[in-house]
Amino acid sequence: MLVLFTGVSGASAHAALTGTDPQDGSVLKSEPRRVTLTFSESVGLLDDSFRVLTPENRRVHTGAPSHAEGRSDTASVTLPRGLGTGTFTVAWRVVSADSHPVSGAFTFSIGKPSATTAPLPSAAASNPASTGLYDIARYAAYSGLALLIGAATFVLGCGHRGSVRRLLLTGWWTLLGSTLALLLLRGPYERGTGLGDALDPSILSDTLTSRPGIVLVARLALLAAAVLLPLRAPLRDRAPGPAVLVPGGLLALGLAVTWAAAEHASAGIQVPVAMVSSVLHLLAMAVWLGGLAALLSALHRPAEPVAPAVVTRFSRLALVSVAVLAATGVYQSWRGLGSWDALTSTSYGRLLLVKVAAVALLLAGAAFSRRWTARLATPRATVTVPAGRVPVTVPAGGPGETPQGTDGPGEERGPEPEDTEDRHDGRTEDPHDGRTGDGHDGGAAGTIDAGQRQGLRRSVLAEVTVGILVLMITTMLTGTQPGRAAEETAAATAAADHPASSTTTVPFDVGTPGGHGKVQVELSPGRVGENSVQAVIFGPDGGLATVPELRITFTLESQQVGPIDAEITDKGGYWTSDTLTLPLPGTWTMKTTVRTTDVDQVTVERKVRVS
């Protein structure tokens, strides 16, 4: 059940490449006019999204990247004429809908594969410095958000009257600085370039007009608005009113939305539900972990006592936060994983298991802290007895405890008054918040003593330490391809390994001088039903050749079907047919008959698989 707490903005995100045109590794008889990629979700394009390299490793001057036919899940670029022959390399890089860059490379050949090709770039090409600093800034942003929202909630929601100004300022400045860093590093991170591009005006301009850049600017605006909140009064001695609670809640909500709009929740399936779930999950995390940090800070200030009621209120608020984390975590884990197998077969799933273990430790620490909170929840009331007697401190609701301060062995106690009124100054003590009726601390009965403070502080410190680990794993999860998308990528790779079309090379030799060569036959899609056949003939020198006649038939011997004539026709350099129908799946025998002269011909058999 601990998987309830583990979803953090998970989704079917990180666009998976599902197809290329030309296909990876294909051999074309003529030059393609453009290169088109198809993805599992919408992608953003960069100025340098495509790099097409010749067999000699020279860059081809292509057109500007665009979406094919206006489809946002495609990336396309036009190619110039006169490419020549040989094997060409296409390196690509796009930005998926969840704001993470995705890159890769593939090859295709024109005429025939060349002996030399450009080196295939790494699919994960990136600059270590840019990527590393960008990730650090993301860690800092999560931490700053938790401190800012958690500390504010500890004051406004739990009634703590001590000073958390330093914690609030730390959270605000951390979030501000990390957001500015993310804005500057966004361009190099997307392009996989060095830190020198961080201040490039053109790259910065592109960042500011992109969705991630707009979201970061919105976050900066919200942080600027937070400065105007009238928090000074609530931080002192007055209860917060609507003038603070309403705009403060809206600002916290807006800050959480800036994460959901730029991370995994913004892409994949059920985006509206995922956005709401992500916002609630992030707010609950900030209230819980940030509130723990505020409580720990308060416990380290002996001069500013923490009322037991404050700890009790935070404990209840933390319980609500855990419930929200549970509900949203179930949904987001399902959305991000896609299947149980993804827990162990993908990096996302394995990180999720690590987070499960960390959350288990965090919950164990929380349970220990609640034991201390339960002790503090039993208020103590000090009653005043007639003159000559010693005041008696009686645990309210604790008949099993031995009262302290009796008159001595065998002496009679003073009578208990009907209420807790102090007959000397007329003040009454509220046992529920540890404060006297005039708003001042009620002494030892209303504060946490040194022993309780030390025990609670150790427990909260352990929670905060594990909470930092959970935040780090969370940030890593938001930058990792979710299990659902990883499975989509694996399926697309498998499809590439078993392409819809099949290409068969058939060598032939009629036994006369110059009467040998090979026929390259492409069967597409290679499935039951209507298929197309294209054939190209190569002569003894490896160049294109022409013959008087070429005939191709298909026979399924196991089912006694065929031969079926493909009825290919000469189109001036290549032979083709779009009317071949194969009725059954199985391993077919393809017979290729090549006639080089009026009397010289040969028939060669090859097996082809039809699915």
VOTOR-819225 format. One record per residue (C-alpha): residue in three letters; x, y, z. Coordinates in steps of 0.05 Angstrom, whole numbers, plus 5000, padded with zeros to 4 digits. Layout:
! residues N
ALAXYZ ...
//
This chain:
! residues 611
MET500050005000 LEU505950475006 VAL505550584931 LEU499851054950 PHE504851584967 THR509651514910 GLY506451854850 VAL509352534835 SER507152834769 GLY508052164734 ALA504952084666 SER505651774599 ALA510752304583 HIS517552364547 ALA515552304474 ALA517151614444 LEU519251574372 THR514251124336 GLY516351184264 THR521151494214 ASP520551644140 PRO525151414109 GLN525450804154 ASP531650664195 GLY536550254154 SER532450274090 VAL535450314020 LEU531850793973 LYS532150793898 SER531451543894 GLU532752153937 PRO527452303990 ARG524653013990 ARG524053054066 VAL525252684131 THR519252594178 LEU519052324249 THR512752104285 PHE512252104361 SER507451834414 GLU505552544436 SER506353264414 VAL513453534411 GLY516654214407 LEU521854384354 LEU528554734360 ASP532455114307 ASP537354544307 SER532453964313 PHE535453604252 ARG542553474230 VAL543153064166 LEU550252824150 THR553052544085 PRO557151904082 GLU563352354086 ASN560752664151 ARG559053334119 ARG552753684142 VAL547053744091 HIS543754434087 THR536454284103 GLY530254704109 ALA527254954174 PRO524254424220 SER516654404219 HIS510753964238 ALA508553514180 GLU501453674157 GLY500454104219 ARG500753504266 SER504053684332 ASP506452964342 THR511052994281 ALA517653334263 SER519653434191 VAL525153764150 THR526053844075 LEU532253584039 PRO535853913980 ARG536553583912 GLY542953253890 LEU544452883954 GLY548052333916 THR548451603937 GLY550751254000 THR548751214073 PHE546251854106 THR545651964181 VAL539952364213 ALA540952624283 TRP534852944315 ARG532953294380 VAL525953534401 VAL522553744466 SER516953294491 ALA510453584517 ASP512853494589 SER518653974574 HIS524253454573 PRO528753404511 VAL528852754472 SER534052584420 GLY536452014375 ALA539251834307 PHE538151354249 THR540751214179 PHE538051104109 SER541550974043 ILE540451223972 GLY542150743915 LYS546150273959 PRO549550304027 SER556350634026 ALA562750344053 THR563650934100 THR558351294141 ALA558151864190 PRO558851644263 LEU552051534295 PRO551052034352 SER548951804421 ALA541451814430 ALA542352174497 ALA547152714472 SER547453274523 ASN552353734558 PRO554053474628 ALA555154164658 SER548554454631 THR544553834650 GLY547753774719 LEU546554504738 TYR539454474711 ASP537953864754 ILE540954214816 ALA536554814803 ARG530454354799 TYR532354044867 ALA533054744897 ALA526254964868 TYR522654384901 SER526054534967 GLY524555274963 LEU517155134948 ALA516554655007 LEU519855155055 LEU515655735032 ILE508855395033 GLY510354955093 ALA512855525137 ALA507055975119 THR502055415134 PHE505455275201 VAL504055995221 LEU497356115189 GLY494355425197 CYS497355185262 GLY497355835301 HIS504755865317 ARG506456555343 GLY513956475341 SER518556745287 VAL519356355222 ARG521356965183 ARG528256685168 LEU525256035142 LEU520256405098 LEU525756845069 THR530156245057 GLY524555895019 TRP522856524979 TRP529956684959 THR531555954943 LEU525455894898 LEU526956564865 GLY534356404852 SER532855704826 THR527355954780 LEU532056474750 ALA537355934741 LEU532355474707 LEU530356044660 LEU537556174639 LEU539455434635 ARG533255224597 GLY536255374528 PRO542754994537 TYR538954424571 GLU534154354512 ARG539554394459 GLY544753974495 THR549854544490 GLY554754874538 LEU553755404591 GLY556155944543 ASP549255934510 ALA545656114575 LEU546356854560 ASP545556814485 PRO540057324468 SER536856914412 ILE536656274455 LEU533956654515 SER528656974470 ASP526556274446 THR526156044518 LEU521756624539 THR516756474483 SER516555714497 ARG511555404545 PRO516755224598 GLY519555934594 ILE512556244601 VAL511155804662 LEU517756014695 VAL516256754682 ALA509356644714 ARG512756344774 LEU517156954782 ALA511057404778 LEU507657004834 LEU513857054877 ALA513857804867 ALA506557834888 ALA508057424950 VAL512358004976 LEU505958424981 LEU502457945029 PRO501258265098 LEU504457705137 ARG507658145189 ALA501558185234 PRO500057435236 LEU507257305251 ARG506557695314 ASP500357615355 ARG493957675314 ALA490157115281 PRO490457145204 GLY484357415168 PRO481657345098 ALA486357885074 VAL492157395085 LEU488956705078 VAL485456815011 PRO491157124971 GLY496156675006 GLY492156054985 LEU491556304914 LEU499056434909 ALA500655744935 LEU495755444885 GLY498855854829 LEU505955634846 ALA503854904845 VAL500555004777 THR507155244748 TRP510054564762 ALA504054164736 ALA503854574672 ALA511154424655 GLU512153714679 HIS509353014665 ALA502153184683 SER501653644623 ALA502653074574 GLY499852374562 ILE493052104581 GLN487652454623 VAL491353124625 PRO485953524663 VAL485353004718 ALA492952924721 MET493853684728 VAL489153714787 SER492353104819 SER499353384809 VAL497554054841 LEU494253724902 HIS500153244909 LEU505253804907 LEU501454234957 ALA500653655005 MET508053504999 ALA509854235013 VAL505154285074 TRP507853645104 LEU515253685091 GLY515754445095 GLY511654445159 LEU516353935189 ALA522154395174 ALA518454975207 LEU516854555268 LEU524154335273 SER526355065269 ALA521455265323 LEU523854705369 HIS530954975364 ARG528755645393 PRO528155565469 ALA526756305477 GLU520256225437 PRO516255665469 VAL512055215424 ALA505055095451 PRO502854365452 ALA496554575414 VAL500854805356 VAL504154125351 THR497453785356 ARG494454215300 PHE500454075255 SER499753335269 ARG492553355245 LEU494453765185 ALA500053275168 LEU495052705172 VAL490553065121 SER496653175076 VAL498452445079 ALA491252265059 VAL491752734998 LEU498552434980 ALA495451744984 ALA489651904938 THR493652274886 GLY499551794891 VAL495251194872 TYR492851544810 GLN499551824789 SER503151164800 TRP498150804756 ARG498651354703 GLY506151364703 LEU507450604706 GLY502250324660 SER503549604683 TRP506349224743 ASP512148974700 ALA514549684692 LEU516249704766 THR522349274753 SER523449334679 THR524150094674 SER528450614708 TYR522250994729 GLY519450374764 ARG525950224800 LEU526350944825 LEU519150884847 LEU520950274889 VAL526750664921 LYS521851224938 VAL517050714968 ALA522550505016 ALA524251235033 VAL516851395045 ALA516350785090 LEU521951075133 LEU518551755133 LEU512051455157 ALA515551075211 GLY518651735235 ALA511852065231 ALA508751515274 PHE514151615327 SER512852365326 ARG505452255336 ARG507051875400 TRP510252515426 THR504352915401 ALA499552455438 ARG503252605503 LEU502853345490 ALA495453295473 THR493953145547 PRO493753845577 ARG495654005648 ALA491454485690 THR494354855749 VAL489254985804 THR490055455863 VAL488055205933 PRO486755615995 ALA492355976030 GLY497555536063 ARG497054986012 VAL501554845953 PRO498654885882 VAL497154205851 THR498654055778 VAL493453545755 PRO493653205687 ALA486953345654 GLY483652705636 GLY489452305666 PRO486851975729 GLY492351455726 GLU497851965738 THR500352165806 PRO499352905820 GLN505353305842 GLY505853835896 THR501653535953 ASP502353796024 GLY506553186042 PRO505252486064 GLY498752396100 GLU496553116090 GLU489853276061 ARG489453595992 GLY486154245981 PRO479254225950 GLU478954255874 PRO475454875848 GLU469654805800 ASP473555165746 THR480755375731 GLU479956095752 ASP485956385788 ARG482956735849 HIS489057205854 ASP488857545786 GLY482357325755 ARG485657005694 THR483356345665 GLU487455835629 ASP485255495566 PRO488054785568 HIS487054695494 ASP491955205468 GLY496755285526 ARG495456035532 THR491956445586 GLY485756845573 ASP489657485562 GLY493857185507 HIS500257045546 ASP503656385557 GLY500955985614 GLY507755755640 ALA509755035643 ALA502554805635 GLY502155125566 THR508954985536 ILE513354395520 ASP518554255573 ALA525954125557 GLY525353365557 GLN519253365511 ARG522553875466 GLN528853455459 GLY525152815443 LEU520453145393 ARG526253515361 ARG530052865348 SER523952535318 VAL522453135272 LEU529753185252 ALA529552455229 GLU523252605189 VAL526253215156 THR532552825137 VAL528652275103 GLY524052805073 ILE529953125038 LEU531652445009 VAL524452364985 LEU524753054952 MET531152854915 ILE528052214889 THR521852594870 THR525953074828 MET529452494795 LEU522752174779 THR520252804744 GLY526352774699 THR525752034684 GLN521751734628 PRO515551424660 GLY514350674654 ARG508450754607 ALA512551174558 ALA518450714565 GLU514150124545 GLU511550534485 THR518750674466 ALA520549934472 ALA514549754429 ALA516750264376 THR523749984378 ALA521149284370 ALA517049514311 ALA523349814281 ASP526949154291 HIS521248804256 PRO519149334204 ALA512449304169 SER516049224103 SER521348704087 THR527148764038 THR530148144006 THR536448123964 VAL536447593910 PRO543047453874 PHE542647173804 ASP547346913750 VAL545046683681 GLY551846393665 THR554046883611 PRO559247443615 GLY556148033651 GLY549947623665 HIS550147653740 GLY547948153793 LYS542548203846 VAL535248403854 GLN533048793915 VAL525648653929 GLU521649043979 LEU514948764003 SER510549254040 PRO507249204090 GLY508848464090 ARG502148284121 VAL495947904101 GLY491948304050 GLU493948803998 ASN501448903989 SER506049293944 VAL512349033912 GLN518349443889 ALA524549153857 VAL531149463836 ILE536449093795 PHE543949193807 GLY549048973755 PRO556048663763 ASP559049343779 GLY554049493834 GLY550450023794 LEU543250023772 ALA541749563713 THR535949433666 VAL533448763641 PRO528148583589 GLU523848203638 LEU522948103713 ARG517647653743 ILE516147523817 THR511247013845 PHE509246793915 THR507346093938 LEU505145854007 GLU506845113999 SER504244904068 GLN497245124048 GLN498044973974 VAL496645693955 GLY499745993893 PRO503746143855 ILE500946853857 ASP503947313805 ALA505848003832 GLU504948283761 ILE510548783769 THR511749283713 ASP517849673690 LYS517450403712 GLY524050613680 GLY529650393726 TYR525450013777 TRP519649513777 THR513349583819 SER506449313833 ASP500949533880 THR495948973866 LEU499048373902 THR494248043952 LEU496947524000 PRO491047164034 LEU494446784090 PRO500146894140 GLY506246444140 THR512946334106 TRP511946434031 THR516646233976 MET518346823931 LYS520846623863 THR524547163824 THR525647043749 VAL530747493714 ARG531447493638 THR537647843613 THR537047673538 ASP532047343493 VAL534646663514 ASP538346763580 GLN534346753645 VAL534646463715 THR529746353772 VAL531946423845 GLU527746243907 ARG527646613974 LYS523346544036 VAL519347144061 ARG515247204123 VAL508147474119 SER504747664185 
//
